Amino acid sequence: MHKWVYIASLVAAASAVFSVACGSDDDGGANRNLDSTGTVTGEISVFAASSLTDAFMEEAAAFETANPGVKVTMRFGASSALAVQINEGAPADVYASADLAQMKVVTDAGAVSESKIFVKNTPVVVIPRSDTKIAAFADLAMPGVRLVLAGAEVPIGRYSREILKKASAEGGVSSDFSERVLANLKSEEANVRAVLTKVQLGEADAGIVYRTDVPAAGGEVAVVDIPEAYNVVASYPIAAVKDAKNAQGATAFIAFIMSSEGQDILAKHGFVSP
C-alpha cells in the first residue's frame, strides 16, 4: 500500500460560511460531510499540479476560513505523477491538472467523470539573474547552454517541446532549432518547480517554467519571454474524483475555485481566468 504524504494547509479563523446544497435525511449517508446547517465539513484531499502550490495554499486557507469545520490537505507534484497515483487508488477528493492530457488519463481510467477549465497560464524562459549569456529565446540554441526541462510526460515538459517544435516550423527561428536546443538539454526534471530550482541555484543556464512560478525564486531568476508566435497557453482543468471520501467537500472546493473570490486569488498569483 502506498503511503501518501500530505502538506497541511493553514487553519484559518472562522468567518462567512460557504454553503452547498443539503439532501434529504434518507440519502444513505451521502451528506455525511455536511453539518446540520448544510455547511461542508471534514477533510478535503486536493491533488494539484506543482505550479499551483502558492496559489492553492492561499485558496485552501481562504476556503477553511469560510468553512470552519473543514481541513484542506494538499499534495503537489507533476500532473502526470498525480494522475498515476489517483488511478492507483490514492485517496484524493479533487484533482487539478496543469493540462488537459493528464486529466484525460484519469477520465479514461474512470477516476473522474467531468472536469472544467478553471485557469490558464503561459510558459517563459528563466535564467539566473546574474547570467547575461541568454538575452533572447533564440539564444537557447547556442552551443554550451546548460538547459533543463521537465520530462516530456510532465505538462510543462510537453509544452516546452511543443514550443520548440513551433519555433522550428516554417517562419520560425530555424528548421533545426528544436534539435539544437535539445542538444543542450542537461537534465529532465520531475516537475516545474524542480526546473525552477536548478536555474535559481545556478545549476543551469536556462529552463522553461510557467510565468506564475517565477515569484517563487525570490528574485533570483530573470525572465526571457517566448515570442507569442511560438508560445502556447496552458489550460488547467479541475475535477472531483469519483471515489472521493468527501464528495460534498470536493464539490464545494471546486465551486470556491471557480467563484470570484477563488479567481481573484489565482489572478493575484499571475494566473489568467479562462
MARBAZA-291764 format. One line per 2 residues: number of its first residue (from 0); for each residue x, y, z negated of N, C-alpha, C. Coordinates in steps of 0.05 Angstrom, whole numbers. Atoms other than C-alpha are relative to their C-alpha. Layout:
# residues N
NUM> X:Y:Z:X:Y:Z:X:Y:Z  ...
# end
This chain:
# residues 274
0> 17:-24:0:0:0:0:18:25:0  -16:-25:-1:28:67:19:-7:17:-25
2> 4:-19:21:36:119:-36:0:28:12  2:-27:-13:12:187:-14:5:21:-22
4> -8:-20:19:42:247:-49:-13:26:8  15:-25:-5:1:310:-54:13:24:-13
6> -9:-25:11:20:382:-65:-24:15:-12  24:-12:12:-29:411:-115:-2:30:5
8> 4:-29:-5:-58:479:-98:-3:14:-27  3:-17:24:-60:536:-149:-29:-1:-9
10> 27:1:10:-121:531:-194:-8:29:-6  8:-28:3:-156:599:-188:-23:2:-19
12> 21:-6:18:-205:632:-235:-27:-1:14  27:3:-12:-280:623:-224:-10:27:8
14> 14:-24:-9:-318:675:-184:-25:-8:15  24:5:-15:-372:675:-130:0:-29:9
16> 4:28:-7:-400:607:-111:-5:-4:29  4:7:-28:-393:578:-41:-16:-26:0
18> 18:22:3:-453:531:-34:-3:-16:25  8:16:-23:-471:473:11:-27:-12:-7
20> 26:10:5:-539:442:20:0:-25:-16  3:24:17:-562:390:-31:-23:-17:9
22> 21:19:-9:-601:328:-11:-18:-8:-23  20:9:20:-656:291:-49:14:-18:-20
24> -11:16:21:-646:251:-113:5:-29:8  -2:28:-8:-653:185:-76:19:-4:24
26> -17:2:-23:-596:196:-27:23:-20:-3  -20:22:2:-556:136:-52:27:10:-9
28> -26:-10:10:-501:179:-83:15:17:20  -14:-16:-20:-485:219:-20:8:27:-10
30> -6:-26:10:-486:283:-61:14:-1:-28  -12:3:26:-445:257:-120:22:21:-4
32> -19:-22:3:-396:314:-107:-13:28:0  14:-25:4:-449:367:-117:-9:1:-29
34> 11:-2:27:-467:394:-186:-30:7:1  29:-4:1:-538:410:-209:-9:24:15
36> 8:-24:-15:-537:477:-173:4:-3:30  -5:4:-29:-517:446:-106:27:10:8
38> -27:-9:-6:-445:471:-112:19:-23:2  -19:22:-4:-389:427:-86:19:-2:-24
40> -18:5:22:-345:395:-139:20:-22:8  -18:23:-3:-289:344:-146:26:8:15
42> -25:-4:-14:-223:336:-109:-4:-3:30  0:1:-30:-215:350:-34:28:-3:10
44> -26:6:-10:-156:320:1:2:9:29  -3:-12:-26:-133:360:61:28:-7:12
46> -24:6:-15:-81:334:111:2:22:22  -3:-22:-19:-54:393:152:27:3:12
48> -25:-4:-15:0:410:203:19:18:-16  -21:-15:15:65:437:174:-2:30:4
50> 2:-28:-6:54:504:209:-22:14:-15  22:-12:15:-8:515:166:7:3:-30
52> -7:1:28:30:509:100:-8:25:-16  4:-25:16:29:581:76:-29:9:1
54> 28:-9:-3:-40:598:104:-19:-18:-16  19:18:13:-74:535:77:4:-1:-30
56> -2:-2:29:-44:542:8:-16:24:-10  16:-22:8:-77:610:5:-30:-6:4
58> 28:8:-5:-142:582:35:-9:-18:-24  7:18:22:-142:528:-19:-5:15:-26
60> 3:-16:24:-133:578:-75:-26:16:1  24:-16:-3:-189:622:-48:-25:-18:-2
62> 22:18:1:-235:562:-39:-5:-10:-29  3:8:28:-222:539:-111:-12:22:-17
64> 11:-23:15:-237:609:-136:-31:1:5  28:-1:-6:-304:606:-101:-16:-25:-10
66> 12:25:9:-317:535:-126:14:-10:-25  -15:6:24:-295:528:-199:3:-30:-6
68> -2:29:5:-308:453:-200:16:-15:20  -14:14:-22:-263:438:-141:31:2:-5
70> -29:0:-2:-190:419:-136:8:-9:28  -8:7:-27:-159:420:-66:29:-9:-1
72> -28:10:-2:-97:377:-55:8:0:29  -9:-3:-28:-55:387:7:23:-19:6
74> -23:14:-10:-9:343:47:7:12:27  -9:-12:-25:31:378:101:21:-17:14
76> -19:16:-16:70:345:157:-5:4:29  5:-1:-28:75:335:231:-28:-12:6
78> 28:9:-6:5:327:260:0:-29:9  -2:28:-10:28:262:294:3:-19:-23
80> -4:17:23:52:232:228:-26:-2:-17  25:0:16:-12:253:192:-22:-16:14
82> 20:15:-15:-55:223:247:4:-30:-4  -6:28:5:-20:156:238:-8:-8:-28
84> 7:6:28:-29:159:163:-30:-3:-4  29:1:3:-103:173:169:-11:-25:13
86> 9:24:-14:-113:117:219:7:-26:-16  -8:23:16:-77:70:170:-15:0:-27
88> 17:0:24:-127:89:115:9:18:-22  -8:-19:21:-92:145:77:-25:16:-9
90> 24:-13:11:-144:179:31:-2:30:6  4:-28:-8:-158:243:69:-30:6:3
92> 27:-9:-4:-222:283:69:-2:18:25  -1:-19:-22:-201:336:120:26:-3:15
94> -24:1:-16:-152:334:178:1:25:17  -4:-24:-16:-125:398:210:25:-4:17
96> -22:6:-18:-81:386:271:9:25:15  -11:-22:-16:-35:433:310:-5:-3:30
98> 7:3:-28:-60:405:376:-24:-19:3  23:17:-5:-119:370:408:8:-29:4
100> -9:28:-6:-78:309:428:0:-17:-25  -1:16:24:-67:287:356:-27:-3:-13
102> 27:3:9:-139:300:338:-14:-23:16  11:21:-16:-157:254:396:9:-28:-9
104> -10:25:11:-113:200:365:-18:-11:-22  17:9:23:-156:198:302:-29:-4:10
106> 28:3:-11:-221:207:342:-2:-27:14  1:25:-15:-205:149:388:1:-25:-18
108> -1:22:19:-190:106:327:-25:-2:-17  24:0:16:-257:123:297:2:12:-27
110> -4:-11:26:-229:160:238:-16:26:-4  17:-24:0:-267:225:256:-19:-2:24
112> 19:1:-23:-327:236:300:-3:27:14  4:-27:-11:-328:311:311:21:19:-11
114> -19:-20:9:-277:367:308:-7:27:13  4:-27:-11:-276:442:322:26:15:-1
116> -23:-17:0:-221:491:341:-4:23:-20  4:-21:20:-211:538:283:20:23:2
118> -19:-22:-3:-150:579:303:19:-7:23  -20:4:-21:-96:589:356:27:12:-9
120> -27:-8:7:-21:601:354:17:2:25  -17:-3:-23:37:618:400:29:-7:-7
122> -28:7:4:108:588:405:18:23:6  -21:-19:-4:170:631:401:27:-14:-3
124> -27:10:5:245:620:403:11:15:-25  -13:-13:23:281:633:337:30:-5:1
126> -29:2:1:355:646:328:9:11:-27  -10:-12:25:398:662:267:2:30:4
128> 1:-29:-3:392:736:254:27:12:6  -26:-11:-4:467:746:255:12:-9:27
130> -11:11:-25:475:709:322:-9:18:23  7:-16:-23:478:750:386:4:-15:26
132> -5:16:-23:491:692:433:-24:-1:19  24:2:-16:419:688:457:-16:25:-2
134> 15:-25:-1:385:752:479:-26:-3:15  24:4:-16:332:724:525:-6:-30:2
136> 9:28:-2:293:660:536:18:-16:19  -16:14:-20:335:642:598:27:-9:-11
138> -26:7:12:397:640:553:1:-27:-13  1:27:12:374:573:524:15:-20:17
140> -13:18:-18:406:541:585:30:4:1  -28:-5:-1:475:570:573:16:-24:-13
142> -16:22:11:529:516:561:8:7:-28  -9:-3:28:546:506:488:-21:9:-20
144> 21:-8:19:480:529:458:-9:-25:-16  10:22:17:461:485:399:-30:4:-4
146> 29:-2:1:387:474:408:-13:-22:-17  15:21:15:339:439:360:-30:4:8
148> 29:0:-5:267:420:377:-12:-21:-17  14:22:13:214:378:343:-2:-22:21
150> 3:23:-17:205:308:371:-23:4:20  20:-3:-21:164:301:434:-28:-8:-9
152> 27:9:10:107:267:395:-13:20:-18  10:-20:18:100:327:349:-11:23:17
154> 12:-21:-17:54:383:375:20:22:9  -18:-21:-9:107:438:375:22:-11:18
156> -19:13:-18:156:389:408:-12:-4:27  13:3:-26:106:374:462:-4:27:14
158> 3:-27:-11:91:448:471:26:11:11  -27:-9:-8:166:463:475:7:-11:28
160> -7:12:-26:176:414:532:-19:9:22  18:-11:-20:114:439:568:9:28:9
162> -10:-26:-7:143:509:565:24:-2:19  -24:3:-17:209:486:594:-7:-10:28
164> 9:10:-26:173:449:649:-12:22:17  12:-22:-15:133:511:668:22:20:10
166> -22:-18:-8:198:552:669:17:-12:22  -15:14:-21:226:500:718:-15:-2:26
168> 17:1:-24:168:505:767:7:22:19  -4:-20:-20:167:547:829:-6:28:-12
170> 4:-26:11:175:620:810:10:3:-29  -10:-1:27:205:602:743:29:8:-2
172> -27:-8:4:275:611:715:18:-13:21  -14:16:-21:305:555:759:-12:-28:0
174> 12:26:-3:285:487:783:12:-20:-20  -14:18:18:336:454:736:1:11:-28
176> -2:-14:26:322:499:676:-5:-20:-23  6:19:22:289:445:633:23:-20:-4
178> -22:19:2:345:396:649:24:12:-14  -23:-13:12:399:446:630:-5:7:-30
180> 7:-6:28:363:467:566:1:-25:-17  1:25:15:351:396:543:28:-13:-3
182> -28:9:2:425:381:556:13:12:-25  -10:-13:24:437:428:497:-13:-10:-26
184> 15:9:23:390:391:451:18:-17:-19  -17:13:19:428:371:388:-15:-18:-19
186> 16:18:17:372:341:346:-29:5:4  29:-1:-2:298:326:346:-11:-3:-29
188> 9:-1:28:263:344:280:-28:-12:-3  26:13:6:203:312:246:-23:19:1
190> 22:-20:-1:163:377:243:11:28:5  -8:-27:-8:164:451:259:16:14:-22
192> -15:-13:22:189:473:190:28:-10:-2  -27:11:-1:249:427:197:16:14:22
194> -13:-15:-21:266:462:262:8:28:-10  -5:-27:11:260:530:229:23:0:-21
196> -21:2:21:304:508:170:28:-3:12  -26:4:-12:361:485:215:10:27:12
198> -8:-26:-11:362:553:251:6:19:-22  -4:-17:22:355:590:186:27:-4:-14
200> -25:7:13:415:554:157:24:3:18  -22:-4:-19:457:568:219:10:-26:11
202> -8:26:-10:460:494:237:-8:-3:29  7:0:-28:431:511:305:-1:28:10
204> 0:-26:-12:435:569:353:-29:9:8  28:-6:-8:361:565:373:-18:-23:-5
206> 21:20:2:297:528:363:-27:13:9  27:-10:-7:224:534:384:-19:-7:-22
208> 20:3:22:172:544:329:-24:16:7  23:-18:-4:105:578:322:6:27:-11
210> -4:-28:10:103:653:312:-6:2:-29  9:-2:28:68:642:246:20:-12:-19
212> -20:12:18:127:602:219:22:19:-7  -23:-17:3:177:659:225:2:13:-28
214> -3:-12:27:160:694:158:11:-18:-21  -10:19:20:177:630:121:30:0:-2
216> -29:-1:0:250:642:139:11:24:-16  -8:-22:17:251:704:96:19:20:13
218> -17:-20:-14:282:750:149:27:-10:9  -26:11:-7:340:703:163:1:-10:29
220> 0:7:-29:319:689:235:-12:24:16  11:-20:-18:304:734:294:-16:-15:22
222> 17:12:-20:252:722:348:8:9:28  -2:-6:-29:263:717:423:-26:-10:13
224> 26:7:-11:197:719:458:3:-17:25  2:17:-24:179:667:511:-18:15:20
226> 16:-14:-20:154:700:575:-28:-12:2  28:10:-1:78:695:579:-5:-19:23
228> 4:17:-23:83:662:647:7:-29:-6  -9:27:7:116:602:615:-11:-11:-26
230> 9:8:27:86:601:546:-27:-14:0  25:14:4:27:561:520:-14:11:-24
232> 15:-7:24:-28:575:470:-7:-26:-14  5:24:16:-33:523:415:-28:3:-13
234> 27:0:12:-105:506:395:0:-20:-23  0:17:24:-115:477:325:-29:-9:-7
236> 26:10:8:-175:432:312:-1:-10:-29  4:9:27:-203:412:244:-24:-19:-1
238> 22:19:2:-248:354:224:-2:-13:-27  4:17:24:-278:316:166:5:-29:7
240> -6:28:-4:-253:245:160:-25:-17:-7  25:16:4:-309:193:166:-1:-14:-27
242> 0:14:25:-288:154:104:8:18:-23  -7:-19:22:-278:217:62:-13:-7:-26
244> 12:5:26:-287:205:-12:-17:23:-9  15:-24:7:-313:276:-18:-11:12:26
246> 10:-9:-25:-354:285:45:-13:28:-3  12:-27:4:-392:345:16:21:21:-3
248> -22:-19:2:-327:378:-3:14:5:26  -12:-4:-26:-298:366:66:-16:19:17
250> 18:-17:-16:-358:398:99:2:29:-10  -2:-27:11:-354:458:52:26:13:5
252> -27:-12:-5:-279:468:60:2:8:29  -1:-7:-28:-285:467:136:-17:25:6
254> 17:-24:-4:-343:517:133:14:25:-11  -15:-23:11:-299:562:90:22:9:19
256> -21:-7:-19:-242:558:140:-11:15:24  13:-12:-23:-290:578:195:-14:27:-7
258> 14:-25:8:-321:635:154:18:24:4  -15:-24:-4:-300:707:159:23:3:-20
260> -22:-1:20:-260:702:94:22:-19:7  -21:19:-8:-224:640:118:16:9:24
262> -13:-10:-24:-209:670:185:18:25:-6  -17:-23:8:-183:734:152:26:-9:-12
264> -24:10:12:-133:693:112:19:-11:22  -16:10:-22:-109:658:175:12:23:16
266> -10:-23:-15:-103:725:211:23:14:-15  -21:-12:17:-62:752:153:27:-15:4
268> -24:16:-4:-12:696:167:8:-2:29  -8:-2:-28:-9:712:241:-14:-17:20
270> 15:17:-18:-58:662:269:-21:17:15  19:-15:-16:-108:683:323:-26:-15:-1
272> 26:13:0:-182:669:318:-7:-12:27  8:12:-25:-210:622:370:-22:15:14
# end
